[in-house]
């Protein structure tokens, strides 16, 4: 009887390990939004890590978290480190900046677990609007793969991206004089180009 139970447990463990191992070893989470403001206004709020905190969804979740900045205020080489009970601990380094086109970051998470990912923002002028695409990519280690069996990481992280883009949209449109906090547009997974519909979101 005990032998049978042990064999069943061993088989379950082996099956679990196999399922985890077969999951993709790389991930990419992407969301896009149309913002009624020129690229230079939107870009400025991403390229400056101090301004980044004004719309970051994680800064809103724990405004009392410890924040420190080093390097230049804007562009490549600027660094922001954070530590908090809710947002964990990590370092964000701006590694590439192309004016009004692209901002790329290296994200080094320390807590709750150590992992390094890449995040980038792409800006494309679209008439009087700017299409902003926020993405994060990296390797999926065993723990992340295992968590992914039970938690939809794209949905969980994507929800934060959508909120952040909505915050960025409100700030940029307020500055451009084309909208504001009460005039939100929709955010969508990349690949589904958003049709502007005030006050609504699409997932």
GULUMRO-678139 format. One record per residue (C-alpha): residue in three letters; x, y, z. Coordinates in steps of 0.25 Angstrom, whole numbers, padded with zeros to 4 digits, always signed. Example, Ala and Ser with C-alpha at 12.3 -4.5 7.8 and 13.67 -1.06 7.14 Angstrom:
% GULUMRO-678139
ala+0049-0018+0031/ser+0055-0004+0029/
//
This chain:
% GULUMRO-678139
unk+0000+0000+0000/unk+0011+0010+0004/unk+0019+0006-0008/unk+0007+0009-0017/unk+0005+0022-0011/unk+0019+0026-0013/unk+0019+0022-0027/unk+0007+0030-0030/unk+0013+0042-0023/unk+0026+0040-0031/unk+0018+0039-0044/unk+0010+0052-0040/unk+0023+0059-0037/unk+0029+0054-0050/unk+0017+0059-0058/unk+0017+0072-0052/unk+0032+0074-0055/unk+0030+0070-0069/unk+0018+0080-0071/unk+0027+0091-0065/unk+0039+0087-0074/unk+0030+0087-0087/unk+0025+0102-0084/unk+0032+0113-0093/unk+0045+0117-0088/unk+0043+0132-0092/unk+0032+0141-0090/unk+0027+0155-0095/unk+0016+0163-0090/unk+0011+0175-0098/unk+0000+0185-0097/unk-0003+0197-0106/unk-0011+0210-0105/unk-0014+0222-0113/unk-0011+0236-0107/unk-0016+0249-0112/unk-0002+0256-0110/unk+0010+0258-0119/unk+0021+0247-0117/unk+0031+0257-0110/unk+0021+0260-0099/unk+0018+0245-0096/unk+0033+0241-0098/unk+0038+0251-0088/unk+0029+0245-0077/unk+0036+0231-0079/unk+0050+0236-0082/unk+0051+0243-0069/unk+0050+0233-0057/unk+0046+0244-0048/unk+0034+0247-0056/unk+0032+0232-0058/unk+0027+0230-0044/unk+0016+0240-0046/unk+0008+0230-0055/unk+0015+0216-0051/unk+0004+0207-0046/unk+0014+0201-0036/unk+0017+0215-0030/unk+0002+0217-0028/unk+0001+0203-0021/unk+0011+0207-0011/unk+0014+0222-0011/unk+0022+0220+0003/unk+0032+0211-0004/unk+0047+0215-0003/unk+0052+0221-0016/unk+0066+0226-0020/unk+0071+0231-0033/unk+0085+0232-0039/unk+0092+0235-0052/unk+0087+0246-0061/unk+0072+0250-0059/unk+0068+0246-0073/unk+0073+0236-0084/unk+0082+0224-0084/unk+0090+0222-0071/unk+0079+0227-0062/unk+0075+0218-0050/unk+0064+0216-0041/unk+0064+0207-0029/unk+0052+0203-0021/unk+0049+0195-0008/unk+0035+0193-0002/unk+0026+0183+0005/unk+0016+0182-0007/unk+0025+0185-0019/unk+0037+0177-0014/unk+0052+0181-0017/unk+0059+0184-0030/unk+0067+0193-0039/unk+0062+0199-0053/unk+0073+0204-0062/unk+0070+0212-0075/unk+0079+0205-0085/unk+0075+0212-0098/unk+0068+0224-0102/unk+0064+0229-0116/unk+0057+0242-0116/unk+0042+0241-0118/unk+0043+0227-0123/unk+0048+0217-0112/unk+0052+0215-0098/unk+0058+0202-0093/unk+0060+0198-0078/unk+0067+0186-0071/unk+0059+0182-0059/unk+0066+0175-0048/unk+0057+0169-0038/unk+0063+0165-0025/unk+0050+0162-0017/unk+0041+0154-0016/unk+0050+0146-0025/unk+0063+0150-0033/unk+0060+0151-0048/unk+0065+0161-0059/unk+0055+0165-0070/unk+0055+0175-0082/unk+0044+0186-0083/unk+0043+0195-0094/unk+0033+0206-0099/unk+0032+0209-0114/unk+0025+0222-0119/unk+0019+0224-0133/unk+0013+0237-0137/unk-0001+0234-0143/unk-0007+0248-0148/unk-0010+0256-0135/unk-0008+0244-0127/unk+0003+0235-0122/unk+0002+0220-0121/unk+0010+0215-0109/unk+0014+0200-0108/unk+0019+0196-0094/unk+0025+0182-0094/unk+0033+0173-0084/unk+0041+0161-0088/unk+0051+0151-0082/unk+0054+0137-0079/unk+0044+0128-0072/unk+0051+0120-0061/unk+0046+0108-0055/unk+0039+0115-0043/unk+0032+0125-0053/unk+0028+0113-0062/unk+0022+0106-0050/unk+0014+0119-0045/unk+0009+0120-0060/unk+0002+0107-0058/unk-0007+0113-0048/unk-0006+0128-0051/unk-0009+0135-0064/unk+0004+0144-0064/unk+0000+0152-0076/unk-0013+0156-0070/unk-0007+0159-0057/unk+0004+0168-0062/unk-0004+0173-0074/unk-0014+0179-0064/unk-0003+0187-0058/unk+0002+0191-0072/unk-0012+0196-0076/unk-0014+0204-0063/unk+0000+0210-0065/unk-0003+0214-0079/unk-0017+0220-0075/unk-0009+0228-0065/unk+0001+0233-0075/unk-0010+0236-0085/unk-0017+0245-0075/unk-0004+0252-0071/unk+0001+0254-0086/unk-0013+0259-0091/unk-0015+0268-0079/unk-0001+0274-0083/unk-0005+0275-0098/unk-0018+0281-0095/unk-0026+0270-0102/unk-0032+0262-0090/unk-0029+0259-0075/unk-0032+0249-0064/unk-0047+0249-0067/unk-0044+0246-0082/unk-0038+0232-0083/unk-0036+0224-0095/unk-0035+0209-0096/unk-0023+0200-0095/unk-0022+0187-0103/unk-0012+0175-0105/unk-0002+0179-0116/unk-0007+0174-0129/unk-0021+0179-0127/unk-0020+0194-0131/unk-0029+0202-0121/unk-0041+0210-0127/unk-0043+0222-0118/unk-0055+0221-0109/unk-0055+0230-0098/unk-0057+0225-0084/unk-0055+0210-0088/unk-0045+0199-0087/unk-0043+0187-0096/unk-0035+0174-0091/
//
